Amino acid sequence: MYGNSKVLGFLWMVGAVSMTGMFLSCVSPAVKEERLAPPKLNAEVRLDDIKGYISADPAQAIHLIGIYEALYGPASPYAGAQSPETVETLKTLKTGAVDQLRASQERAIQEKRWDDAASLSRSLSSLGISVENTGNEPDFILAYAKQQLAEGNDLGAFLSAVRAHTLQPLQGEDALLFLEQAVAVKQRRTAAFFLGILDQRVSNAPSEGISEELRAYAQGQDTATDMIKGVATVLVDRGIRIERGQGIPDKVLGSAFFVDTSGLLITNHHVISSEVDPTYEGYSRMYIRMGDAASPRIPAKVVGWDKALDLALIKADVKGEYVFSVVDRIIPQVGDTVYAIGSPVGLEKTVTSGIVSALGRRLLQLGDVIQIDAAVNHGNSGGPVVDKEGRLVGIVFAGVEQYQGLNFAVPAERLAAALPAMMREGKAERPWLGLTVSETASGAEIIYVAPFTPGADQQIKEGSFIKRINDEIVSAPQGSLIPALQDVLFPTRPGELVSLETTDGNRYILKSVPRPDIPLAEAAKRDSRERMTAPLFGLILAPSLGRSFSSAYLVKRVVRGSIADEAGLSAQDPVSIRSLRIYEDEGYALLQISVKKRRMGYLETAMQLPAALASPDTL
């Protein structure tokens, strides 16, 4: 398997525009065009509904109160319609919901459900409520790390300890505890991470009280020969497929690497998708192999997966001779030398070298990825990418077959952030607010709010700019603002409260919901085609009101750098939509329009615009 090369190749080679007569051959007449009416705003949220949620789901109660306030707020046509009794009732309900959140956190602390306590702490913090009397999020995450360590879950312990340190520096005795365990399970790079914390705590001088044995191991160097022992070949047997009347073995080949001594390995979701896809009806059995073709196949199972990042956590009844560290969170620089390890076309334990060609490529739904030129082929998917110091920097996930040297890897820091959710087993649930944003010179502009989402519930205004998320002002280099916003939400769970402040002075408290596999595909099933042109193609339309040659719409704005921008569309161009087709299985949308471009003297032109459904610009 060679990643998402078909989708990437299609979008890059077709480009943004096809003129009339140059339509794609893959358009199926069986696909029906969506012609749904625009969504309606929430008409009313009854106080009795809110009361019913206070005990069972206080976060939902607070979310509903926000909807009620939005419906009757100062900017609403119903402003001032509330009676004084209703205003007082809302205050009482909100107080009751907050008290219930506090009580839930206290129960979680008493029952030592530290992960739940941390989640509730984040929800309370989004409301601006101090939790110092019961404990802050870093305290709970550290307690969870120690609990995991006591239960023998080294991977969960190390990941949580690093997260706690990111939020609040670890104390020396805590860092020493995790250092000793890292050495005990022979994870050198993890040991080096905690040793670095200890040394930094003493004015950057070597800290005392650390044995020479611990220090020598942590400061050692792993070789490529060592790391190869921690890489396996993944084989997914999907039985026999019939082509031209002949049966052909249907097998998927990939790579994986150990991240824990218990037999946990990381690979790509697309390698093992038939194991977890509920729509797949065929035969599927997964194995790993530690040596060459003569080595035995070891049955493996999927523990958890994150489709948005193309990652999967699998487990086999085998102990890897080498375990890769996932705590370094190293961000490589362009030009750095890297090595890819895997099983290209089944050639096990192959190491290829190259450089980091670029950073910040937006090819997945969340975050960004690394571009490398190390040679990778079918079978490399899911294999590790390391730097000269042996630190994990990425996971191979895709290449473009038509072009040599265009290969991509998921950054190791995103793997570390994704692992806790995958370790809960099953599909990793990510938070979703229902927003599509565009990075501009003025910041992150909300260009689309999907219907029936938290953002739509709270009537967040399209055209407003995000100022803060969870009271954090997010700044990033040009081109990296949207991934930075996604990173703020990424560690949170669906169902938590999230605060969102916009530059127009509004502050919203939303309860996040589970993110759909393909958010814009879901939105297209519910929204009108003229509204879907904004998130998919960067084409913001307004009714023409009978002007401009009677076309149905005028281009209100074109998002810079979007497909519509590349197609040469501009503001005030009259546009008629012929069709919008959604090809969810293939992962793209196809828009057919007639446009009279002002720049071309209003000469009418028929155009066809393709766009990937897996937009990287959503929150």
C-alpha positions as CSV (number, residue, x, y, z in Angstrom):
1,M,0.0,0.0,0.0
2,Y,1.4,3.4,-0.9
3,G,-0.8,5.8,1.1
4,N,-3.3,8.1,-0.5
5,S,-1.5,8.4,-3.8
6,K,-4.6,8.0,-5.9
7,V,-6.4,10.9,-4.3
8,L,-3.3,13.1,-4.2
9,G,-2.5,12.3,-7.8
10,F,-6.0,13.0,-9.0
11,L,-6.3,16.4,-7.3
12,W,-2.8,17.5,-8.3
13,M,-2.9,16.4,-11.9
14,V,-6.5,17.4,-12.7
15,G,-5.9,20.8,-11.1
16,A,-8.5,23.2,-10.0
17,V,-10.4,23.8,-13.3
18,S,-11.7,21.8,-16.3
19,M,-13.4,23.7,-19.1
20,T,-16.6,22.5,-20.7
21,G,-16.1,19.2,-22.6
22,M,-13.2,18.2,-20.4
23,F,-15.3,16.5,-17.7
24,L,-13.8,13.7,-15.7
25,S,-14.5,10.2,-16.9
26,C,-15.1,8.9,-13.3
27,V,-18.4,10.9,-13.0
28,S,-21.2,8.3,-12.5
29,P,-24.7,9.0,-13.6
30,A,-25.9,7.0,-10.6
31,V,-24.7,9.7,-8.2
32,K,-27.6,12.0,-7.4
33,E,-27.2,15.7,-7.0
34,E,-27.9,17.2,-3.6
35,R,-30.5,20.0,-3.7
36,L,-31.4,20.6,-0.1
37,A,-32.9,23.8,1.4
38,P,-30.7,26.0,3.6
39,P,-30.8,25.0,7.3
40,K,-33.2,26.8,9.6
41,L,-32.0,28.3,12.9
42,N,-33.1,26.9,16.2
43,A,-36.5,28.3,16.9
44,E,-36.7,27.8,20.6
45,V,-35.0,26.1,23.5
46,R,-37.4,25.5,26.3
47,L,-36.3,26.0,29.9
48,D,-37.7,22.6,30.8
49,D,-35.3,21.0,28.4
50,I,-32.4,22.6,30.1
51,K,-33.6,21.5,33.6
52,G,-33.7,17.9,32.4
53,Y,-30.0,18.0,31.4
54,I,-28.5,19.5,34.6
55,S,-28.1,16.3,36.5
56,A,-27.5,13.9,33.5
57,D,-25.3,16.1,31.3
58,P,-24.5,19.5,32.8
59,A,-22.2,20.5,29.9
60,Q,-25.2,20.0,27.5
61,A,-27.3,22.2,29.9
62,I,-24.7,25.0,29.7
63,H,-24.6,24.6,25.9
64,L,-28.4,24.9,25.7
65,I,-28.3,28.0,27.9
66,G,-25.9,29.5,25.4
67,I,-28.4,28.8,22.6
68,Y,-31.2,30.4,24.5
69,E,-29.0,33.5,25.2
70,A,-28.0,33.7,21.5
71,L,-31.7,33.6,20.4
72,Y,-32.6,36.4,22.8
73,G,-29.3,38.3,22.9
74,P,-28.7,42.0,22.0
75,A,-28.1,41.2,18.3
76,S,-31.2,39.1,18.0
77,P,-34.5,40.4,16.6
78,Y,-36.1,38.9,19.8
79,A,-33.8,41.0,22.1
80,G,-35.6,42.1,25.2
81,A,-38.4,39.5,24.7
82,Q,-37.4,37.7,27.9
83,S,-39.3,38.4,31.1
84,P,-37.4,39.2,34.3
85,E,-38.5,35.8,35.6
86,T,-37.0,34.0,32.7
87,V,-33.7,35.8,33.1
88,E,-33.5,34.8,36.8
89,T,-34.5,31.2,35.9
90,L,-31.6,31.1,33.4
91,K,-29.1,32.3,36.0
92,T,-30.4,29.7,38.5
93,L,-30.1,26.9,35.9
94,K,-26.6,27.9,34.9
95,T,-25.5,28.0,38.6
96,G,-27.0,24.5,39.0
97,A,-25.2,23.2,35.9
98,V,-21.9,24.6,37.1
99,D,-22.4,23.1,40.6
100,Q,-23.1,19.7,38.9
101,L,-19.9,19.9,36.9
102,R,-18.0,20.6,40.1
103,A,-19.6,17.7,41.8
104,S,-18.8,15.4,38.9
105,Q,-15.2,16.4,39.2
106,E,-15.1,15.8,42.9
107,R,-16.5,12.3,42.4
108,A,-13.9,11.6,39.7
109,I,-11.2,12.7,42.1
110,Q,-12.6,10.5,44.9
111,E,-12.7,7.5,42.6
112,K,-9.3,8.3,41.2
113,R,-10.6,8.7,37.6
114,W,-7.8,11.1,36.9
115,D,-8.4,11.3,33.1
116,D,-12.1,12.2,33.7
117,A,-11.1,14.8,36.4
118,A,-8.7,16.5,33.9
119,S,-11.5,16.6,31.3
120,L,-13.9,18.2,33.7
121,S,-11.2,20.6,34.8
122,R,-10.9,21.8,31.1
123,S,-14.7,22.3,30.9
124,L,-14.7,24.3,34.1
125,S,-11.8,26.4,33.0
126,S,-13.6,27.2,29.7
127,L,-16.2,28.9,31.9
128,G,-13.6,30.9,33.7
129,I,-14.0,29.0,36.9
130,S,-11.0,28.4,39.1
131,V,-10.4,24.8,40.1
132,E,-7.4,25.4,42.3
133,N,-9.2,24.1,45.3
134,T,-9.7,20.7,43.7
135,G,-6.6,20.6,41.4
136,N,-5.5,21.8,38.0
137,E,-5.4,19.8,34.8
138,P,-1.7,19.1,35.0
139,D,-2.1,17.6,38.5
140,F,-4.7,15.2,37.3
141,I,-2.7,14.2,34.2
142,L,0.4,13.6,36.3
143,A,-1.7,11.5,38.8
144,Y,-3.0,9.5,35.8
145,A,0.6,9.0,34.6
146,K,1.6,7.5,37.9
147,Q,-1.5,5.4,38.0
148,Q,-0.7,4.0,34.5
149,L,2.9,3.3,35.6
150,A,1.7,1.3,38.6
151,E,-0.6,-0.7,36.4
152,G,2.2,-1.6,34.0
153,N,1.0,0.6,31.1
154,D,4.3,2.2,30.3
155,L,3.2,3.9,27.0
156,G,0.2,5.6,28.7
157,A,2.4,6.6,31.6
158,F,5.1,8.2,29.5
159,L,2.7,10.0,27.2
160,S,0.7,11.5,30.2
161,A,3.9,12.5,32.0
162,V,5.1,14.4,28.9
163,R,1.7,16.1,28.6
164,A,1.7,17.1,32.3
165,H,5.2,18.5,31.8
166,T,4.1,20.5,28.8
167,L,1.4,22.2,30.9
168,Q,3.5,22.5,34.1
169,P,7.2,21.5,34.5
170,L,7.6,18.2,36.4
171,Q,9.2,18.2,39.8
172,G,12.6,16.5,40.1
173,E,11.4,13.4,41.9
174,D,8.6,12.8,39.3
175,A,11.0,13.1,36.4
176,L,13.4,10.7,38.1
177,L,10.6,8.2,38.6
178,F,9.8,8.1,34.8
179,L,13.5,8.2,33.9
180,E,14.1,5.0,36.0
181,Q,11.2,3.2,34.3
182,A,12.4,4.2,30.8
183,V,15.8,2.7,31.5
184,A,14.2,-0.4,33.0
185,V,12.2,-1.0,29.8
186,K,15.1,0.0,27.6
187,Q,13.6,3.1,25.9
188,R,16.6,5.2,25.4
189,R,15.1,8.3,23.8
190,T,12.4,8.4,26.5
191,A,15.1,8.2,29.2
192,A,16.9,11.0,27.5
193,F,13.8,13.2,27.6
194,F,13.3,12.8,31.4
195,L,17.0,13.2,32.0
196,G,16.9,16.5,30.1
197,I,14.1,17.7,32.4
198,L,16.2,16.9,35.5
199,D,19.3,18.6,34.1
200,Q,17.3,21.7,33.2
201,R,16.0,22.0,36.7
202,V,19.5,22.7,38.1
203,S,20.4,25.8,36.0
204,N,21.1,23.7,33.0
205,A,23.9,21.9,34.9
206,P,24.0,18.1,35.3
207,S,21.7,17.3,38.2
208,E,22.9,15.3,41.2
209,G,21.5,12.1,42.6
210,I,21.3,10.4,39.2
211,S,23.4,7.2,39.0
212,E,26.1,6.9,36.3
213,E,24.3,3.9,35.0
214,L,21.1,5.8,34.4
215,R,22.9,8.7,32.8
216,A,25.1,6.6,30.6
217,Y,22.1,4.7,29.2
218,A,20.1,7.9,28.6
219,Q,23.0,9.6,26.8
220,G,23.8,6.6,24.6
221,Q,23.0,6.3,20.9
222,D,20.8,3.7,19.2
223,T,22.0,2.4,15.8
224,A,20.0,1.7,12.7
225,T,20.7,-2.0,13.3
226,D,19.0,-1.6,16.7
227,M,16.0,0.2,15.3
228,I,15.4,-2.2,12.4
229,K,14.6,-4.9,15.1
230,G,11.6,-2.8,16.2
231,V,10.0,-2.7,12.7
232,A,7.6,-5.3,11.4
233,T,5.8,-6.0,8.1
234,V,2.0,-5.8,8.2
235,L,0.0,-8.2,6.0
236,V,-3.7,-7.9,5.6
237,D,-5.2,-10.9,3.7
238,R,-8.5,-9.9,2.1
239,G,-9.1,-13.2,0.3
240,I,-9.5,-13.4,-3.5
241,R,-10.8,-10.7,-5.8
242,I,-12.1,-11.4,-9.3
243,E,-10.7,-9.5,-12.2
244,R,-11.6,-10.5,-15.8
245,G,-12.9,-13.8,-14.6
246,Q,-9.7,-14.7,-12.7
247,G,-9.2,-15.0,-9.0
248,I,-6.3,-12.8,-7.7
249,P,-5.1,-12.8,-4.1
250,D,-6.1,-9.5,-2.5
251,K,-3.5,-8.5,0.0
252,V,-2.5,-5.2,1.6
253,L,1.2,-4.7,2.5
254,G,2.5,-2.2,5.0
255,S,4.9,-1.5,7.8
256,A,4.6,-1.0,11.6
257,F,6.9,-0.3,14.5
258,F,6.8,-1.1,18.2
259,V,5.9,1.7,20.7
260,D,5.6,-0.4,23.8
261,T,7.0,-3.7,25.2
262,S,3.5,-5.2,25.5
263,G,3.3,-5.7,21.7
264,L,1.7,-2.4,20.6
265,L,2.7,-1.2,17.2
266,I,1.8,1.8,15.0
267,T,0.8,1.6,11.4
268,N,-1.4,3.5,9.0
269,H,-5.2,3.4,9.1
270,H,-5.4,2.8,5.3
271,V,-3.3,-0.3,5.7
272,I,-5.7,-1.9,8.1
273,S,-9.0,-0.2,7.1
274,S,-10.7,-3.4,6.0
275,E,-10.3,-4.6,9.6
276,V,-12.4,-1.8,11.1
277,D,-14.6,-0.4,8.2
278,P,-18.2,-1.3,9.0
279,T,-19.1,-1.1,5.3
280,Y,-16.5,-3.7,4.3
281,E,-18.2,-7.0,3.8
282,G,-15.3,-9.2,2.6
283,Y,-12.8,-11.4,4.2
284,S,-10.0,-9.7,6.2
285,R,-7.3,-11.2,8.5
286,M,-4.3,-9.2,9.7
287,Y,-0.8,-10.5,10.6
288,I,2.6,-9.1,11.2
289,R,5.9,-10.7,10.3
290,M,9.2,-9.9,12.0
291,G,11.6,-11.3,9.5
292,D,11.7,-12.3,5.8
293,A,9.1,-14.2,3.8
294,A,10.1,-17.4,5.6
295,S,9.3,-16.0,9.0
296,P,6.1,-17.0,10.7
297,R,3.0,-14.8,10.4
298,I,1.8,-13.6,13.8
299,P,-1.9,-12.8,14.2
300,A,-2.6,-9.2,15.1
301,K,-5.6,-7.1,16.0
302,V,-6.5,-3.4,15.8
303,V,-6.7,-1.7,19.2
304,G,-7.7,1.8,18.0
305,W,-7.5,4.0,15.0
306,D,-7.6,7.7,14.0
307,K,-8.8,8.0,10.4
308,A,-8.3,11.8,10.3
309,L,-4.5,11.3,10.8
310,D,-4.3,8.0,9.0
311,L,-2.9,6.2,12.1
312,A,-3.8,2.9,13.7
313,L,-2.6,1.2,16.9
314,I,-2.4,-2.6,16.6
315,K,-1.3,-5.4,18.9
316,A,0.4,-8.7,18.5
317,D,1.4,-11.4,20.9
318,V,5.1,-10.7,20.5
319,K,7.7,-8.6,22.3
320,G,9.7,-6.3,20.0
321,E,13.4,-6.3,20.4
322,Y,13.4,-2.5,20.1
323,V,10.8,0.0,21.1
324,F,10.6,3.4,19.5
325,S,10.1,6.4,21.8
326,V,7.1,8.7,21.0
327,V,7.8,11.4,23.6
328,D,10.6,13.4,22.0
329,R,8.2,15.6,20.0
330,I,11.0,16.6,17.7
331,I,10.1,19.0,14.9
332,P,12.7,18.6,12.2
333,Q,14.0,21.4,10.0
334,V,14.0,21.6,6.2
335,G,17.2,20.0,5.0
336,D,17.7,17.7,8.0
337,T,18.8,14.2,7.1
338,V,16.2,11.5,7.8
339,Y,15.9,7.7,7.4
340,A,12.8,5.7,6.5
341,I,12.5,2.1,7.7
342,G,10.0,-0.4,6.4
343,S,9.2,-3.1,3.9
344,P,8.9,-1.6,0.4
345,V,7.3,-4.2,-1.9
346,G,7.8,-6.7,0.9
347,L,11.6,-6.3,1.2
348,E,11.8,-6.3,5.0
349,K,14.0,-4.2,7.1
350,T,14.9,-1.7,4.3
351,V,16.5,1.6,5.3
352,T,16.5,4.5,2.9
353,S,17.8,8.0,3.5
354,G,16.9,11.5,2.3
355,I,16.1,15.0,3.7
356,V,13.2,16.9,5.0
357,S,12.0,18.6,1.8
358,A,9.3,20.8,3.4
359,L,7.1,21.2,6.5
360,G,3.5,22.3,6.9
361,R,2.0,20.4,4.0
362,R,-1.9,20.4,4.5
363,L,-2.8,16.9,3.2
364,L,-4.8,15.5,6.1
365,Q,-7.9,16.7,7.9
366,L,-6.0,17.7,11.0
367,G,-2.7,19.4,11.4
368,D,0.0,19.3,8.8
369,V,2.6,16.8,7.5
370,I,6.2,16.5,6.6
371,Q,7.4,16.2,3.0
372,I,10.5,14.0,2.6
373,D,12.5,12.7,-0.4
374,A,13.7,9.4,1.1
375,A,12.7,6.6,-1.3
376,V,9.5,4.9,-0.1
377,N,7.2,2.5,-2.1
378,H,4.3,0.2,-1.6
379,G,4.8,-1.5,1.8
380,N,6.5,1.5,3.4
381,S,3.2,2.9,4.7
382,G,3.2,2.9,8.5
383,G,7.0,2.7,8.9
384,P,9.0,5.1,11.1
385,V,11.1,8.1,9.9
386,V,14.0,8.9,12.2
387,D,16.7,11.6,12.3
388,K,20.5,11.1,12.6
389,E,20.2,10.9,16.5
390,G,17.6,8.1,16.2
391,R,14.7,10.2,17.3
392,L,11.3,9.4,15.7
393,V,10.2,12.4,13.6
394,G,7.4,10.9,11.5
395,I,5.4,8.0,10.2
396,V,5.3,7.3,6.4
397,F,1.7,7.6,5.1
398,A,1.7,8.6,1.4
399,G,3.6,9.2,-1.7
400,V,2.7,10.3,-5.2
401,E,3.5,7.5,-7.6
402,Q,3.7,9.7,-10.7
403,Y,6.5,11.8,-9.1
404,Q,9.6,10.4,-7.5
405,G,10.7,12.0,-4.3
406,L,7.2,13.3,-3.3
407,N,6.6,11.4,-0.1
408,F,5.0,12.4,3.2
409,A,5.0,11.5,6.8
410,V,2.7,12.3,9.8
411,P,4.8,14.2,12.4
412,A,5.7,12.2,15.5
413,E,4.3,15.0,17.7
414,R,0.9,14.4,16.2
415,L,1.2,10.7,16.8
416,A,2.0,11.4,20.5
417,A,-1.1,13.6,20.7
418,A,-3.3,11.0,19.0
419,L,-2.2,7.9,20.9
420,P,-4.1,8.5,24.2
421,A,-7.4,8.5,22.3
422,M,-6.4,5.4,20.3
423,M,-5.4,3.6,23.4
424,R,-9.0,3.9,24.7
425,E,-9.8,1.3,22.0
426,G,-11.9,1.7,19.0
427,K,-12.3,4.7,16.8
428,A,-10.5,7.8,18.2
429,E,-13.2,10.4,18.8
430,R,-12.1,14.0,18.1
431,P,-14.0,17.2,19.0
432,W,-16.0,19.0,16.4
433,L,-17.4,22.5,16.5
434,G,-18.7,22.7,12.9
435,L,-16.5,25.5,11.6
436,T,-14.6,26.0,8.4
437,V,-11.9,28.7,8.7
438,S,-9.6,30.5,6.3
439,E,-6.3,32.0,7.2
440,T,-6.0,35.7,6.2
441,A,-3.8,38.6,7.0
442,S,-6.3,39.6,9.8
443,G,-6.3,36.1,11.3
444,A,-8.5,33.0,11.2
445,E,-11.8,33.9,9.5
446,I,-14.9,31.7,10.0
447,I,-16.2,31.3,6.4
448,Y,-18.7,28.5,7.0
449,V,-20.7,27.1,9.9
450,A,-22.1,23.6,9.2
451,P,-25.8,23.0,10.0
452,F,-26.8,21.1,13.1
453,T,-23.4,21.5,14.8
454,P,-22.4,23.3,18.0
455,G,-21.4,26.4,16.0
456,A,-24.7,26.5,14.3
457,D,-26.5,26.0,17.6
458,Q,-24.8,29.1,19.0
459,Q,-25.3,31.1,15.8
460,I,-21.7,31.9,15.4
461,K,-21.4,34.4,12.6
462,E,-19.7,33.6,9.3
463,G,-17.2,36.4,8.5
464,S,-16.1,36.8,12.1
465,F,-12.5,36.1,13.2
466,I,-11.4,33.8,16.0
467,K,-9.7,35.7,18.7
468,R,-9.3,33.1,21.4
469,I,-10.0,29.4,22.0
470,N,-10.3,28.3,25.6
471,D,-9.0,31.7,26.5
472,E,-5.8,31.1,24.5
473,I,-4.7,33.6,21.9
474,V,-3.3,31.4,19.1
475,S,-0.4,32.7,17.1
476,A,1.6,30.8,14.4
477,P,3.8,31.5,11.4
478,Q,2.0,32.3,8.2
479,G,0.3,29.2,6.8
480,S,0.3,27.4,10.2
481,L,-2.5,29.2,12.0
482,I,-5.2,26.6,11.3
483,P,-3.1,23.6,12.5
484,A,-2.3,25.6,15.6
485,L,-6.0,26.2,16.3
486,Q,-6.7,22.5,15.7
487,D,-3.9,21.7,18.2
488,V,-5.7,23.6,21.0
489,L,-8.8,21.4,20.5
490,F,-7.0,18.1,19.7
491,P,-6.2,17.0,23.3
492,T,-9.8,17.6,24.4
493,R,-12.6,15.1,24.4
494,P,-16.0,15.4,22.5
495,G,-18.5,16.5,25.1
496,E,-16.2,19.0,26.8
497,L,-17.1,22.7,27.0
498,V,-15.0,24.9,24.7
499,S,-14.9,28.7,24.9
500,L,-14.6,30.6,21.6
501,E,-14.1,34.4,21.4
502,T,-14.4,36.3,18.2
503,T,-13.2,39.7,17.3
504,D,-16.7,41.1,17.0
505,G,-16.9,40.9,20.8
506,N,-18.9,37.7,21.2
507,R,-17.9,34.9,23.5
508,Y,-19.4,31.5,23.1
509,I,-19.5,28.4,25.3
510,L,-20.0,25.3,23.1
511,K,-20.2,21.6,23.9
512,S,-18.1,19.9,21.3
513,V,-19.5,16.7,19.6
514,P,-17.7,13.8,17.9
515,R,-16.1,14.8,14.6
516,P,-17.6,13.0,11.6
517,D,-15.2,11.0,9.4
518,I,-15.6,13.4,6.6
519,P,-17.2,16.6,8.1
520,L,-18.0,18.4,4.8
521,A,-19.6,15.3,3.3
522,E,-22.0,15.2,6.2
523,A,-22.6,18.9,5.9
524,A,-23.4,18.6,2.2
525,K,-26.2,16.1,3.0
526,R,-27.9,18.8,5.0
527,D,-27.0,22.2,3.5
528,S,-27.7,23.9,0.2
529,R,-25.3,23.6,-2.7
530,E,-24.7,27.4,-2.8
531,R,-23.6,27.4,0.8
532,M,-21.3,24.4,0.3
533,T,-19.3,26.3,-2.3
534,A,-17.6,28.3,0.5
535,P,-16.0,25.4,2.5
536,L,-15.3,23.2,-0.5
537,F,-14.1,25.7,-3.2
538,G,-13.6,29.0,-1.4
539,L,-16.4,30.5,-3.4
540,I,-18.7,32.7,-1.2
541,L,-21.9,33.5,-3.1
542,A,-24.8,36.0,-2.7
543,P,-28.1,36.1,-4.5
544,S,-27.9,38.2,-7.6
545,L,-31.4,39.8,-7.0
546,G,-32.2,39.6,-10.7
547,R,-29.1,41.6,-11.8
548,S,-26.1,40.7,-13.7
549,F,-27.6,38.9,-16.7
550,S,-30.1,37.1,-14.5
551,S,-27.6,34.7,-13.1
552,A,-28.6,33.1,-9.9
553,Y,-25.7,34.3,-7.8
554,L,-23.0,36.9,-7.6
555,V,-19.6,36.1,-6.3
556,K,-19.4,37.9,-3.0
557,R,-15.8,36.9,-2.3
558,V,-13.2,34.4,-3.3
559,V,-11.0,32.9,-0.5
560,R,-7.4,33.6,-1.4
561,G,-5.5,30.5,-2.4
562,S,-8.7,28.4,-2.8
563,I,-9.8,26.4,-5.8
564,A,-12.0,29.2,-6.9
565,D,-9.1,31.6,-6.7
566,E,-6.9,29.3,-8.8
567,A,-9.7,29.1,-11.3
568,G,-9.6,32.8,-11.8
569,L,-13.0,33.7,-10.3
570,S,-13.3,37.1,-8.7
571,A,-15.8,39.2,-6.7
572,Q,-19.0,40.3,-8.6
573,D,-18.7,37.6,-11.2
574,P,-22.2,36.3,-12.1
575,V,-22.5,32.6,-11.4
576,S,-25.1,29.9,-12.1
577,I,-24.7,26.5,-10.5
578,R,-25.4,23.6,-12.8
579,S,-24.7,20.8,-10.3
580,L,-22.8,19.9,-7.2
581,R,-22.1,16.2,-6.9
582,I,-20.6,14.6,-3.8
583,Y,-18.6,11.4,-4.3
584,E,-18.1,10.4,-0.7
585,D,-16.5,7.0,-1.4
586,E,-13.9,8.6,-3.8
587,G,-13.4,11.5,-1.4
588,Y,-14.1,14.5,-3.6
589,A,-16.8,16.9,-4.8
590,L,-17.5,18.2,-8.3
591,L,-19.0,21.6,-9.0
592,Q,-20.3,22.5,-12.4
593,I,-21.0,26.2,-13.0
594,S,-21.5,28.8,-15.6
595,V,-19.7,32.0,-14.9
596,K,-19.4,35.4,-16.6
597,K,-16.0,36.6,-15.6
598,R,-15.6,40.4,-15.4
599,R,-12.0,40.1,-16.3
600,M,-13.0,38.5,-19.6
601,G,-15.7,41.0,-20.6
602,Y,-18.5,38.9,-19.1
603,L,-17.9,36.2,-21.6
604,E,-19.9,33.2,-20.3
605,T,-17.8,30.1,-19.6
606,A,-18.7,26.7,-18.3
607,M,-16.3,25.3,-15.6
608,Q,-15.9,22.2,-13.6
609,L,-14.1,22.4,-10.2
610,P,-13.0,19.3,-8.2
611,A,-12.3,19.6,-4.5
612,A,-11.2,17.1,-1.8
613,L,-13.9,16.4,0.8
614,A,-11.3,15.9,3.5
615,S,-10.7,19.6,4.1
616,P,-7.9,20.5,6.4
617,D,-9.5,23.8,7.3
618,T,-12.2,22.7,9.8
619,L,-12.5,22.9,13.6
